[in-house]
Amino acid sequence: MSQLVDFASRLVNSAWFEYSIIAVITVNGIILGLETSDTVDRLYGGWLRMGNEVALWVFIAEAALKMLALSPRFWRYFQDGWNIFDFLVIVFALVPATGQFAMIARLARLLRVVRLISAIRDLRLIVAALVRAIPSVGHVIMLMSIVVYIYAIMGFHLFHELDPARWGNLGLSVLTLFNIITLDGWTQVMNSAMRHYPWAWMYFVSFVVVGTFVVINMFIAIIINSLDDAKRDRDQTAEIEGPVSREQMVQEIRAARATLERLERRLEADEREGRRE
């Protein structure tokens, strides 16, 4: 049994195994895309469905091997969030694709493409950085909401009589400002207002500077910092969990032995002092 566990551990940790899983996910994603074509589905529908089934069994075998590699403490497989996601993809894929669950089953198969994130380490790192940035991004969103709210009220009072389609109420004003944030046709909105108020450019330019160049760049800065932190943590974890060479083991044993000898000498000194007293 131990030999089987060792074999499974070497297998799931090998580079070619990882690349094989990535290849299966990629091919399965291409198959899901081909199924949207009526012509391709009519000519090769049977082969496409067979490809989906083969991919599903490969994913099941992958999960089973990873659990076997952690045997007898196989429950550690579920301590990794990405493993839980992979397991849920398999569970959803086993939902019958007929009756009232047909649409759910078809949509669940799309999760297999998302599995590329869990299969590629750099993509996992990016997702981890995005999750880590959520608290700081939330604060930036609050700041952006305050800025948009203030400018929306200002825009309503300034332009609702001239352009009610864009500034007729608070909701329309907010939608107009979100359109301006994307920088898509914002000069048309500004030129429409400047026909009546030549100074209106100050309102729009100031909002673009604050809302787009400042706040959006804050988003980018936060995500980049989170990505750097995630890379640093990954490197430290790899350093700790990496394979230990024979020389390192000998050095650690010698250091531990030296520490034990110092402790023994200190205990002997304490005992001698106690006897004198």
Buried (B, 14 or more C-beta within 10 A) or exposed (E): EEEEBEEBBEBBEEEEBBEBBBEBBEBBBEBBEBBEEEEBBEEBEEEBBEBBEBBBEBBBEBBEBBBBBBBEEBEEBEEEEBBEBBBEBBEBBEBEBEEEEEEEBEEBBEBBBEBBBBBBEEEBBBBBBBEBBEEBBEEBEEBBEEBBBEBBEBBBEBBBEBBEEBBBEBEBBBEBBEBBBEEEEBBEBBEBBBEEEEEBBEBBEEBBEBBBEEBBEBBEEBBEBBBEBBBEBBEEEEEEEEEEEEEEEEEEEEEEEEEEEEEEEEEEEEEEEEEEE
